[in-house]
Amino acid sequence: MSHGKTSYVCLPCRASYKQFHGPDRERRCPRCARAMIHAGSAFAPPRRRDKDAWRVLSVLLHAGIGFHKSCCGGPGWRPTTLREVKARTAYARRTGEPVARALKRYVV
């Protein structure tokens, strides 16, 4: 059975590429040859010049939050602004909740 393509992201280049998913090899960026991060099949990249959106994306991907489809649609809610990220990380510090869970929480 053939598997579909999924998104891989190079944060330094602010680029996203669709490639076939397989855990057998590391994906490299065609621009800089650095290792890319698996973002998921429901990922929609921000514009390259939107630095704040890429900073938010960097926080999400480094926290282990991907954009994978669930059985009922998309990946769920994700913060889109630095203000939302800061509020949720402060909430995680204050309550002791894991940062990854706090970042996916819709309401703080």
Accessible surface in RSA format (square Angstrom, percent):
REM  Atomic radii and reference values for relative SASA: ProtOr
REM  Chains: A
REM  Algorithm: Lee & Richards
REM  Probe-radius: 1.40
REM  Slices: 20
REM RES _ NUM      All-atoms   Total-Side   Main-Chain    Non-polar    All polar
REM                ABS   REL    ABS   REL    ABS   REL    ABS   REL    ABS   REL
RES MET A   1   210.93 109.2 132.07  87.4  78.86 187.8 109.97  93.5 100.96 133.8
RES SER A   2   101.04  85.4  68.60  91.5  32.45  74.7  54.72 116.5  46.32  64.9
RES HIS A   3   118.81  64.9 110.19  76.6   8.62  22.1  70.18  72.3  48.64  56.6
RES GLY A   4    56.14  69.2   0.00   N/A  56.14  69.2  37.63 103.3  18.52  41.5
RES LYS A   5   109.04  53.2  89.83  55.1  19.21  45.7  37.93  34.1  71.12  75.8
RES THR A   6     7.90   5.6   7.90   8.0   0.00   0.0   6.96   9.3   0.95   1.4
RES SER A   7     1.23   1.0   1.23   1.6   0.00   0.0   0.00   0.0   1.23   1.7
RES TYR A   8    12.04   5.6  12.04   6.9   0.00   0.0   9.71   7.3   2.33   2.9
RES VAL A   9     0.38   0.2   0.00   0.0   0.38   0.9   0.00   0.0   0.38   1.0
RES CYS A  10     0.84   0.6   0.17   0.2   0.67   1.6   0.67   1.7   0.17   0.2
RES LEU A  11    31.15  17.3  19.71  14.1  11.44  28.7  20.18  14.2  10.97  29.5
RES PRO A  12    83.76  61.0  44.09  40.2  39.67 144.2  56.83  46.9  26.93 167.4
RES CYS A  13    23.98  18.1  12.46  13.9  11.52  27.1   7.56  19.1  16.42  17.7
RES ARG A  14    64.94  27.3  62.75  32.0   2.19   5.2   4.41   6.0  60.53  36.7
RES ALA A  15     4.12   3.8   1.56   2.4   2.56   5.8   4.12   5.8   0.00   0.0
RES SER A  16    33.81  28.6   7.30   9.7  26.51  61.1   3.07   6.5  30.74  43.1
RES TYR A  17    57.98  27.1  53.92  30.7   4.06  10.6  51.85  39.0   6.13   7.6
RES LYS A  18   108.04  52.7  88.46  54.3  19.59  46.6  69.65  62.7  38.39  40.9
RES GLN A  19    42.51  23.8  39.67  29.0   2.83   6.7  18.28  38.9  24.23  18.4
RES PHE A  20   115.47  57.8 113.61  70.4   1.87   4.9 113.61  68.9   1.87   5.3
RES HIS A  21    86.43  47.2  71.29  49.6  15.13  38.7  50.45  52.0  35.98  41.9
RES GLY A  22    15.72  19.4   0.00   N/A  15.72  19.4  13.39  36.7   2.33   5.2
RES PRO A  23   133.17  97.1  97.27  88.7  35.90 130.5 106.86  88.2  26.31 163.5
RES ASP A  24   127.21  89.1  86.54  86.1  40.67  96.2  48.87 115.0  78.35  78.1
RES ARG A  25   149.69  62.9 131.90  67.2  17.79  42.4  57.79  79.0  91.90  55.7
RES GLU A  26   107.66  61.8  81.15  61.4  26.52  63.1  42.49  82.2  65.18  53.2
RES ARG A  27    10.94   4.6   8.14   4.2   2.80   6.7   2.29   3.1   8.66   5.2
RES ARG A  28   128.04  53.8 113.53  57.9  14.52  34.6  43.73  59.8  84.32  51.1
RES CYS A  29     3.64   2.8   0.00   0.0   3.64   8.6   0.00   0.0   3.64   3.9
RES PRO A  30    96.40  70.3  52.80  48.1  43.60 158.5  65.46  54.0  30.94 192.3
RES ARG A  31   138.53  58.2  98.11  50.0  40.42  96.2  33.67  46.0 104.86  63.6
RES CYS A  32    47.21  35.7  20.40  22.8  26.82  63.0  29.29  74.2  17.92  19.3
RES ALA A  33    66.18  60.9  57.91  89.4   8.28  18.8  58.59  82.5   7.60  20.1
RES ARG A  34   128.71  54.0 126.13  64.3   2.58   6.1  40.84  55.8  87.87  53.3
RES ALA A  35    47.39  43.6  29.88  46.1  17.52  39.9  29.88  42.1  17.52  46.4
RES MET A  36    16.56   8.6   0.00   0.0  16.56  39.4   0.13   0.1  16.42  21.8
RES ILE A  37    55.25  31.4  51.70  38.5   3.56   8.6  55.25  39.8   0.00   0.0
RES HIS A  38    57.61  31.5  42.62  29.6  14.99  38.3  29.92  30.8  27.70  32.2
RES ALA A  39     0.00   0.0   0.00   0.0   0.00   0.0   0.00   0.0   0.00   0.0
RES GLY A  40     0.00   0.0   0.00   N/A   0.00   0.0   0.00   0.0   0.00   0.0
RES SER A  41    41.51  35.1  32.11  42.9   9.40  21.7  21.19  45.1  20.33  28.5
RES ALA A  42    28.78  26.5   5.76   8.9  23.02  52.4  13.30  18.7  15.49  41.0
RES PHE A  43    13.64   6.8   2.92   1.8  10.72  27.9   3.03   1.8  10.61  30.4
RES ALA A  44    83.67  76.9  63.08  97.3  20.59  46.8  64.80  91.3  18.88  50.0
RES PRO A  45    72.21  52.6  51.75  47.2  20.45  74.4  51.75  42.7  20.45 127.1
RES PRO A  46    35.65  26.0  17.11  15.6  18.54  67.4  28.70  23.7   6.95  43.2
RES ARG A  47   169.56  71.2 158.20  80.6  11.36  27.0  50.36  68.8 119.20  72.2
RES ARG A  48   118.73  49.9 111.05  56.6   7.68  18.3  52.19  71.3  66.54  40.3
RES ARG A  49   185.15  77.7 163.84  83.5  21.32  50.8  72.24  98.7 112.92  68.4
RES ASP A  50    63.98  44.8  57.71  57.4   6.26  14.8  16.97  39.9  47.00  46.9
RES LYS A  51   131.63  64.2 127.46  78.2   4.18   9.9  70.61  63.6  61.02  65.0
RES ASP A  52    79.08  55.4  77.66  77.3   1.42   3.4  17.95  42.2  61.13  61.0
RES ALA A  53    21.54  19.8  16.23  25.0   5.31  12.1  17.75  25.0   3.79  10.0
RES TRP A  54    12.35   5.0  10.38   5.0   1.97   4.6  10.81   5.8   1.54   2.5
RES ARG A  55   134.52  56.5 131.01  66.8   3.51   8.4  46.05  62.9  88.47  53.6
RES VAL A  56     5.03   3.3   5.03   4.6   0.00   0.0   5.03   4.4   0.00   0.0
RES LEU A  57     7.81   4.3   6.85   4.9   0.96   2.4   7.68   5.4   0.13   0.4
RES SER A  58    31.17  26.3  31.17  41.6   0.00   0.0  12.29  26.2  18.88  26.5
RES VAL A  59    54.85  36.1  49.03  44.4   5.82  14.0  53.55  46.5   1.30   3.5
RES LEU A  60     3.29   1.8   3.29   2.4   0.00   0.0   3.29   2.3   0.00   0.0
RES LEU A  61    14.48   8.1   2.32   1.7  12.16  30.6   2.57   1.8  11.91  32.1
RES HIS A  62   131.23  71.7  95.96  66.7  35.26  90.2  73.77  76.0  57.46  66.9
RES ALA A  63    35.14  32.3   7.61  11.7  27.53  62.6  20.47  28.8  14.67  38.9
RES GLY A  64    68.52  84.5   0.00   N/A  68.52  84.5  35.83  98.3  32.68  73.2
RES ILE A  65     5.78   3.3   1.86   1.4   3.93   9.5   5.48   3.9   0.30   0.8
RES GLY A  66    12.42  15.3   0.00   N/A  12.42  15.3   4.52  12.4   7.91  17.7
RES PHE A  67    24.56  12.3  24.56  15.2   0.00   0.0  24.56  14.9   0.00   0.0
RES HIS A  68    90.71  49.6  84.11  58.5   6.60  16.9  54.44  56.1  36.27  42.2
RES LYS A  69   137.65  67.2 111.44  68.4  26.21  62.4  56.68  51.0  80.97  86.3
RES SER A  70    66.41  56.1  46.78  62.4  19.63  45.2  47.42 101.0  18.99  26.6
RES CYS A  71   131.45  99.4  82.87  92.4  48.58 114.2  52.36 132.7  79.09  85.3
RES CYS A  72   120.22  90.9  79.91  89.1  40.31  94.7  41.31 104.7  78.91  85.1
RES GLY A  73    41.34  51.0   0.00   N/A  41.34  51.0  36.30  99.6   5.04  11.3
RES GLY A  74    41.06  50.6   0.00   N/A  41.06  50.6  21.15  58.0  19.91  44.6
RES PRO A  75    38.28  27.9  21.43  19.5  16.85  61.2  24.17  20.0  14.11  87.7
RES GLY A  76    54.83  67.6   0.00   N/A  54.83  67.6  39.52 108.5  15.30  34.3
RES TRP A  77    72.57  29.1  55.76  27.0  16.81  39.5  44.88  23.9  27.69  44.9
RES ARG A  78    36.18  15.2  28.99  14.8   7.19  17.1  11.15  15.2  25.03  15.2
RES PRO A  79     3.38   2.5   0.00   0.0   3.38  12.3   0.00   0.0   3.38  21.0
RES THR A  80    99.67  70.9  84.24  85.4  15.43  36.8  70.91  95.2  28.76  43.5
RES THR A  81    66.28  47.1  62.59  63.5   3.68   8.8  63.47  85.2   2.81   4.2
RES LEU A  82    34.19  19.0  31.29  22.4   2.91   7.3  31.29  22.0   2.91   7.8
RES ARG A  83   195.03  81.9 187.20  95.4   7.83  18.7  69.51  95.0 125.52  76.1
RES GLU A  84    50.42  28.9  49.23  37.2   1.19   2.8  16.54  32.0  33.87  27.7
RES VAL A  85     8.73   5.7   8.73   7.9   0.00   0.0   8.73   7.6   0.00   0.0
RES LYS A  86   133.12  64.9 128.72  79.0   4.39  10.5  77.27  69.5  55.85  59.5
RES ALA A  87    47.55  43.7  34.92  53.9  12.64  28.7  44.50  62.7   3.06   8.1
RES ARG A  88    20.31   8.5  20.31  10.4   0.00   0.0   0.00   0.0  20.31  12.3
RES THR A  89    27.51  19.6  26.68  27.0   0.83   2.0  20.56  27.6   6.95  10.5
RES ALA A  90    35.59  32.7  33.53  51.7   2.07   4.7  33.60  47.3   1.99   5.3
RES TYR A  91    44.17  20.6  44.17  25.1   0.00   0.0  15.97  12.0  28.20  34.8
RES ALA A  92     3.52   3.2   0.69   1.1   2.82   6.4   1.03   1.5   2.49   6.6
RES ARG A  93   187.24  78.6 156.32  79.7  30.91  73.6  81.18 110.9 106.06  64.3
RES ARG A  94   168.80  70.9 131.04  66.8  37.75  89.9  77.32 105.7  91.47  55.4
RES THR A  95    74.96  53.3  36.50  37.0  38.46  91.7  45.17  60.7  29.79  45.0
RES GLY A  96    64.42  79.4   0.00   N/A  64.42  79.4  35.74  98.1  28.68  64.2
RES GLU A  97    23.54  13.5  12.57   9.5  10.97  26.1  17.20  33.3   6.33   5.2
RES PRO A  98    73.18  53.3  61.59  56.1  11.59  42.1  73.18  60.4   0.00   0.0
RES VAL A  99    68.12  44.8  63.83  57.8   4.30  10.3  63.83  55.5   4.30  11.6
RES ALA A 100    33.88  31.2  31.50  48.6   2.37   5.4  31.50  44.4   2.37   6.3
RES ARG A 101   144.18  60.5 141.04  71.9   3.14   7.5  42.94  58.7 101.24  61.4
RES ALA A 102     0.04   0.0   0.04   0.1   0.00   0.0   0.04   0.1   0.00   0.0
RES LEU A 103     0.00   0.0   0.00   0.0   0.00   0.0   0.00   0.0   0.00   0.0
RES LYS A 104    98.14  47.9  85.72  52.6  12.41  29.6  28.45  25.6  69.69  74.2
RES ARG A 105    88.19  37.0  79.02  40.3   9.17  21.8  19.38  26.5  68.81  41.7
RES TYR A 106   147.85  69.0 136.63  77.7  11.22  29.2  88.11  66.2  59.74  73.6
RES VAL A 107   103.27  68.0  94.15  85.2   9.12  22.0  96.73  84.0   6.54  17.7
RES VAL A 108    74.00  48.7  21.46  19.4  52.54 126.6  37.12  32.3  36.88 100.0
END  Absolute sums over single chains surface
CHAIN  1 A     7136.7       5463.9       1672.9       3793.6       3343.2
END  Absolute sums over all chains
TOTAL          7136.7       5463.9       1672.9       3793.6       3343.2
